[in-house]
Amino acid sequence: MTSNLQLVTGTVSPQPSASEHQVVRMAASLVTTFHIQPGKSLVMILGNGMEDTNREAIITWTRATLAREGLSPSKEAFERLALLLKRELVEIDPGMAE
């Protein structure tokens, strides 16, 4: 069965689900909303330590927070995540979420 898999030259590579694509888009919107700079400063704080960039850490945080809050990607979920991320950023650095 290859429902979420794509066959490429004899190999099987996972194809992101629509939900995962939405998670990545929500995370990108959070990065833009909060002017999160490239770098690695948030990897150990918001990520799980395995990410290479702040953007990847925000994707991990978004995925985990949606699951923890019992939310699916949506505009309403984005608004909730933006509020939660702002709180986290303020805890890290009070000037960071302005």
PyMOL CGO cylinders between C-alpha atoms (Angstrom):
from pymol import cmd
from pymol.cgo import CYLINDER

trace = [
    CYLINDER, 0.00, 0.00, 0.00, 1.43, 3.40, -1.00, 0.3, 1, 1, 1, 1, 1, 1,
    CYLINDER, 1.43, 3.40, -1.00, -1.28, 5.83, 0.11, 0.3, 1, 1, 1, 1, 1, 1,
    CYLINDER, -1.28, 5.83, 0.11, 1.10, 8.43, 1.56, 0.3, 1, 1, 1, 1, 1, 1,
    CYLINDER, 1.10, 8.43, 1.56, 4.21, 7.20, -0.16, 0.3, 1, 1, 1, 1, 1, 1,
    CYLINDER, 4.21, 7.20, -0.16, 5.66, 8.16, -3.48, 0.3, 1, 1, 1, 1, 1, 1,
    CYLINDER, 5.66, 8.16, -3.48, 7.68, 5.73, -5.55, 0.3, 1, 1, 1, 1, 1, 1,
    CYLINDER, 7.68, 5.73, -5.55, 10.77, 7.42, -6.96, 0.3, 1, 1, 1, 1, 1, 1,
    CYLINDER, 10.77, 7.42, -6.96, 13.26, 5.45, -9.05, 0.3, 1, 1, 1, 1, 1, 1,
    CYLINDER, 13.26, 5.45, -9.05, 12.68, 2.25, -7.13, 0.3, 1, 1, 1, 1, 1, 1,
    CYLINDER, 12.68, 2.25, -7.13, 12.81, 3.86, -3.68, 0.3, 1, 1, 1, 1, 1, 1,
    CYLINDER, 12.81, 3.86, -3.68, 9.99, 4.77, -1.37, 0.3, 1, 1, 1, 1, 1, 1,
    CYLINDER, 9.99, 4.77, -1.37, 10.02, 8.29, 0.03, 0.3, 1, 1, 1, 1, 1, 1,
    CYLINDER, 10.02, 8.29, 0.03, 7.41, 9.68, 2.41, 0.3, 1, 1, 1, 1, 1, 1,
    CYLINDER, 7.41, 9.68, 2.41, 5.20, 12.41, 1.06, 0.3, 1, 1, 1, 1, 1, 1,
    CYLINDER, 5.20, 12.41, 1.06, 4.03, 14.98, 3.63, 0.3, 1, 1, 1, 1, 1, 1,
    CYLINDER, 4.03, 14.98, 3.63, 0.36, 14.70, 4.47, 0.3, 1, 1, 1, 1, 1, 1,
    CYLINDER, 0.36, 14.70, 4.47, -1.95, 17.65, 3.93, 0.3, 1, 1, 1, 1, 1, 1,
    CYLINDER, -1.95, 17.65, 3.93, -2.04, 18.13, 7.68, 0.3, 1, 1, 1, 1, 1, 1,
    CYLINDER, -2.04, 18.13, 7.68, 1.77, 18.23, 7.94, 0.3, 1, 1, 1, 1, 1, 1,
    CYLINDER, 1.77, 18.23, 7.94, 1.84, 20.75, 5.09, 0.3, 1, 1, 1, 1, 1, 1,
    CYLINDER, 1.84, 20.75, 5.09, -0.61, 22.91, 7.06, 0.3, 1, 1, 1, 1, 1, 1,
    CYLINDER, -0.61, 22.91, 7.06, 1.55, 22.61, 10.19, 0.3, 1, 1, 1, 1, 1, 1,
    CYLINDER, 1.55, 22.61, 10.19, 4.58, 23.82, 8.23, 0.3, 1, 1, 1, 1, 1, 1,
    CYLINDER, 4.58, 23.82, 8.23, 2.57, 26.71, 6.79, 0.3, 1, 1, 1, 1, 1, 1,
    CYLINDER, 2.57, 26.71, 6.79, 1.26, 27.68, 10.24, 0.3, 1, 1, 1, 1, 1, 1,
    CYLINDER, 1.26, 27.68, 10.24, 4.79, 27.60, 11.62, 0.3, 1, 1, 1, 1, 1, 1,
    CYLINDER, 4.79, 27.60, 11.62, 6.03, 29.78, 8.74, 0.3, 1, 1, 1, 1, 1, 1,
    CYLINDER, 6.03, 29.78, 8.74, 3.27, 32.27, 9.52, 0.3, 1, 1, 1, 1, 1, 1,
    CYLINDER, 3.27, 32.27, 9.52, 4.31, 32.31, 13.20, 0.3, 1, 1, 1, 1, 1, 1,
    CYLINDER, 4.31, 32.31, 13.20, 7.94, 32.92, 12.19, 0.3, 1, 1, 1, 1, 1, 1,
    CYLINDER, 7.94, 32.92, 12.19, 6.78, 35.87, 10.07, 0.3, 1, 1, 1, 1, 1, 1,
    CYLINDER, 6.78, 35.87, 10.07, 4.33, 37.22, 12.65, 0.3, 1, 1, 1, 1, 1, 1,
    CYLINDER, 4.33, 37.22, 12.65, 6.96, 37.30, 15.40, 0.3, 1, 1, 1, 1, 1, 1,
    CYLINDER, 6.96, 37.30, 15.40, 9.89, 38.29, 13.18, 0.3, 1, 1, 1, 1, 1, 1,
    CYLINDER, 9.89, 38.29, 13.18, 11.85, 35.23, 14.29, 0.3, 1, 1, 1, 1, 1, 1,
    CYLINDER, 11.85, 35.23, 14.29, 15.32, 35.54, 12.88, 0.3, 1, 1, 1, 1, 1, 1,
    CYLINDER, 15.32, 35.54, 12.88, 17.34, 32.80, 11.21, 0.3, 1, 1, 1, 1, 1, 1,
    CYLINDER, 17.34, 32.80, 11.21, 19.68, 31.07, 13.58, 0.3, 1, 1, 1, 1, 1, 1,
    CYLINDER, 19.68, 31.07, 13.58, 19.61, 28.39, 16.24, 0.3, 1, 1, 1, 1, 1, 1,
    CYLINDER, 19.61, 28.39, 16.24, 18.79, 30.28, 19.42, 0.3, 1, 1, 1, 1, 1, 1,
    CYLINDER, 18.79, 30.28, 19.42, 15.31, 28.74, 19.82, 0.3, 1, 1, 1, 1, 1, 1,
    CYLINDER, 15.31, 28.74, 19.82, 16.25, 25.14, 19.00, 0.3, 1, 1, 1, 1, 1, 1,
    CYLINDER, 16.25, 25.14, 19.00, 16.84, 24.01, 22.58, 0.3, 1, 1, 1, 1, 1, 1,
    CYLINDER, 16.84, 24.01, 22.58, 14.09, 26.24, 23.98, 0.3, 1, 1, 1, 1, 1, 1,
    CYLINDER, 14.09, 26.24, 23.98, 11.14, 25.57, 21.66, 0.3, 1, 1, 1, 1, 1, 1,
    CYLINDER, 11.14, 25.57, 21.66, 12.33, 22.56, 19.70, 0.3, 1, 1, 1, 1, 1, 1,
    CYLINDER, 12.33, 22.56, 19.70, 13.46, 19.16, 20.84, 0.3, 1, 1, 1, 1, 1, 1,
    CYLINDER, 13.46, 19.16, 20.84, 17.14, 19.84, 20.22, 0.3, 1, 1, 1, 1, 1, 1,
    CYLINDER, 17.14, 19.84, 20.22, 17.28, 17.92, 16.96, 0.3, 1, 1, 1, 1, 1, 1,
    CYLINDER, 17.28, 17.92, 16.96, 16.40, 20.85, 14.71, 0.3, 1, 1, 1, 1, 1, 1,
    CYLINDER, 16.40, 20.85, 14.71, 19.00, 22.79, 12.74, 0.3, 1, 1, 1, 1, 1, 1,
    CYLINDER, 19.00, 22.79, 12.74, 17.26, 26.17, 12.65, 0.3, 1, 1, 1, 1, 1, 1,
    CYLINDER, 17.26, 26.17, 12.65, 14.81, 28.37, 14.52, 0.3, 1, 1, 1, 1, 1, 1,
    CYLINDER, 14.81, 28.37, 14.52, 12.29, 27.73, 11.72, 0.3, 1, 1, 1, 1, 1, 1,
    CYLINDER, 12.29, 27.73, 11.72, 12.53, 23.98, 12.26, 0.3, 1, 1, 1, 1, 1, 1,
    CYLINDER, 12.53, 23.98, 12.26, 12.18, 24.50, 16.03, 0.3, 1, 1, 1, 1, 1, 1,
    CYLINDER, 12.18, 24.50, 16.03, 8.98, 26.48, 15.44, 0.3, 1, 1, 1, 1, 1, 1,
    CYLINDER, 8.98, 26.48, 15.44, 7.65, 23.67, 13.21, 0.3, 1, 1, 1, 1, 1, 1,
    CYLINDER, 7.65, 23.67, 13.21, 8.33, 21.17, 16.02, 0.3, 1, 1, 1, 1, 1, 1,
    CYLINDER, 8.33, 21.17, 16.02, 6.75, 23.50, 18.58, 0.3, 1, 1, 1, 1, 1, 1,
    CYLINDER, 6.75, 23.50, 18.58, 3.70, 24.04, 16.34, 0.3, 1, 1, 1, 1, 1, 1,
    CYLINDER, 3.70, 24.04, 16.34, 3.18, 20.30, 15.81, 0.3, 1, 1, 1, 1, 1, 1,
    CYLINDER, 3.18, 20.30, 15.81, 3.57, 19.53, 19.52, 0.3, 1, 1, 1, 1, 1, 1,
    CYLINDER, 3.57, 19.53, 19.52, 1.35, 22.40, 20.63, 0.3, 1, 1, 1, 1, 1, 1,
    CYLINDER, 1.35, 22.40, 20.63, -1.44, 21.49, 18.22, 0.3, 1, 1, 1, 1, 1, 1,
    CYLINDER, -1.44, 21.49, 18.22, -1.36, 17.94, 19.60, 0.3, 1, 1, 1, 1, 1, 1,
    CYLINDER, -1.36, 17.94, 19.60, -1.19, 19.08, 23.23, 0.3, 1, 1, 1, 1, 1, 1,
    CYLINDER, -1.19, 19.08, 23.23, -4.08, 21.51, 22.75, 0.3, 1, 1, 1, 1, 1, 1,
    CYLINDER, -4.08, 21.51, 22.75, -6.12, 18.98, 20.74, 0.3, 1, 1, 1, 1, 1, 1,
    CYLINDER, -6.12, 18.98, 20.74, -6.29, 21.31, 17.74, 0.3, 1, 1, 1, 1, 1, 1,
    CYLINDER, -6.29, 21.31, 17.74, -6.19, 20.78, 14.00, 0.3, 1, 1, 1, 1, 1, 1,
    CYLINDER, -6.19, 20.78, 14.00, -4.53, 23.34, 11.72, 0.3, 1, 1, 1, 1, 1, 1,
    CYLINDER, -4.53, 23.34, 11.72, -7.01, 26.18, 11.13, 0.3, 1, 1, 1, 1, 1, 1,
    CYLINDER, -7.01, 26.18, 11.13, -7.27, 29.95, 11.41, 0.3, 1, 1, 1, 1, 1, 1,
    CYLINDER, -7.27, 29.95, 11.41, -8.67, 29.61, 14.94, 0.3, 1, 1, 1, 1, 1, 1,
    CYLINDER, -8.67, 29.61, 14.94, -5.83, 27.26, 15.89, 0.3, 1, 1, 1, 1, 1, 1,
    CYLINDER, -5.83, 27.26, 15.89, -3.32, 29.74, 14.46, 0.3, 1, 1, 1, 1, 1, 1,
    CYLINDER, -3.32, 29.74, 14.46, -4.73, 32.49, 16.65, 0.3, 1, 1, 1, 1, 1, 1,
    CYLINDER, -4.73, 32.49, 16.65, -4.44, 30.25, 19.73, 0.3, 1, 1, 1, 1, 1, 1,
    CYLINDER, -4.44, 30.25, 19.73, -0.89, 29.22, 18.83, 0.3, 1, 1, 1, 1, 1, 1,
    CYLINDER, -0.89, 29.22, 18.83, 0.10, 32.85, 18.24, 0.3, 1, 1, 1, 1, 1, 1,
    CYLINDER, 0.10, 32.85, 18.24, -1.09, 33.72, 21.75, 0.3, 1, 1, 1, 1, 1, 1,
    CYLINDER, -1.09, 33.72, 21.75, 0.77, 30.75, 23.28, 0.3, 1, 1, 1, 1, 1, 1,
    CYLINDER, 0.77, 30.75, 23.28, 3.97, 31.45, 21.34, 0.3, 1, 1, 1, 1, 1, 1,
    CYLINDER, 3.97, 31.45, 21.34, 3.89, 35.10, 22.34, 0.3, 1, 1, 1, 1, 1, 1,
    CYLINDER, 3.89, 35.10, 22.34, 3.71, 34.03, 26.00, 0.3, 1, 1, 1, 1, 1, 1,
    CYLINDER, 3.71, 34.03, 26.00, 6.67, 31.69, 25.51, 0.3, 1, 1, 1, 1, 1, 1,
    CYLINDER, 6.67, 31.69, 25.51, 8.72, 34.33, 23.70, 0.3, 1, 1, 1, 1, 1, 1,
    CYLINDER, 8.72, 34.33, 23.70, 8.00, 36.91, 26.43, 0.3, 1, 1, 1, 1, 1, 1,
    CYLINDER, 8.00, 36.91, 26.43, 9.24, 34.42, 29.03, 0.3, 1, 1, 1, 1, 1, 1,
    CYLINDER, 9.24, 34.42, 29.03, 12.46, 33.99, 27.07, 0.3, 1, 1, 1, 1, 1, 1,
    CYLINDER, 12.46, 33.99, 27.07, 12.98, 37.70, 26.43, 0.3, 1, 1, 1, 1, 1, 1,
    CYLINDER, 12.98, 37.70, 26.43, 10.36, 40.31, 27.32, 0.3, 1, 1, 1, 1, 1, 1,
    CYLINDER, 10.36, 40.31, 27.32, 11.24, 42.39, 24.23, 0.3, 1, 1, 1, 1, 1, 1,
    CYLINDER, 11.24, 42.39, 24.23, 11.19, 39.44, 21.84, 0.3, 1, 1, 1, 1, 1, 1,
    CYLINDER, 11.19, 39.44, 21.84, 7.45, 39.28, 21.08, 0.3, 1, 1, 1, 1, 1, 1,
    CYLINDER, 7.45, 39.28, 21.08, 6.88, 42.94, 20.31, 0.3, 1, 1, 1, 1, 1, 1,
]
cmd.load_cgo(trace, "trace")
